[in-house]
Amino acid sequence: MPFYVSPEQAMKDKADYARKGIARGRSGVVVQYDGGILFAAPNPSTALHKISEIYDRIAFAAVGRYNEFENLRKAGVRYADMTGFQYDRQDVTARGLANWYAQILGSIFTDSNKPFEVEIVVAEVGSSPAEDQIYRITFDGSVAEEHGFVAMGGQSDQVAGVLKQHYADSMPLADALAAAIEGVSGPQNGERPEISAGQLEVAVLDRGRAHRKFRRLAGSRLEALLAETRQSPSPAGGTAKGNGTGSSGPDGDPPPDSEPGGSAGGAA
């Protein structure tokens, strides 16, 4: 005779399992800056990406189990392409993608014995900072709209605390990257940790680009940006905005991409 497990206990066990799996990986961060949205994550792999383009002005970042969020990325690219083809390219939005991902992850969490061990961010750059959109979707399908910055995976609460100290509205790109590095690397004796371009995966949604806003920062461009962050003083906290202002959900160093929706995700 099978043992009875209450629905509440089953959901709790699933949530604990997913959280532990996500926490084993390294954190990733998304930070708004004066020219768009910055994505950064520790990732020495040149084959497995944690960050990628989804559509013209929309990007995807994830932490957790690579094969699971890579499947989500591919499905998101197909969803965006079909929506843009059937209706209009302007109808493809980060909000729509976030809600679609929330339905997928919520169904998997409720119906499957094993939930996905993933946490993802879908971001869209607008014509002005006020029009930028950043959505964080967790393993159970919960959605939170973020402003300013978001940390996910690993020790995300500690990383968010560091970002809150160093984030300011309308930061230049170098300062935003410095804050991101300090967050994901952790302070070392009060000094900014040294980190090389080969240890990072960095990309931006660049507001100034004409059509496809997504751009990877790698090689000499990233090295120059890292040198600039070392020469500048540590970013001082300005008007920091908290993580997540609204939520809904169920109870409970790579080469530049050449195609839209190119490889996303990365090793946990």
Order of alpha helices (4+ residues) and beta strands (2+ residues): alpha-beta-beta-beta-beta-alpha-alpha-beta-beta-beta-beta-alpha-alpha-beta-beta-alpha-beta
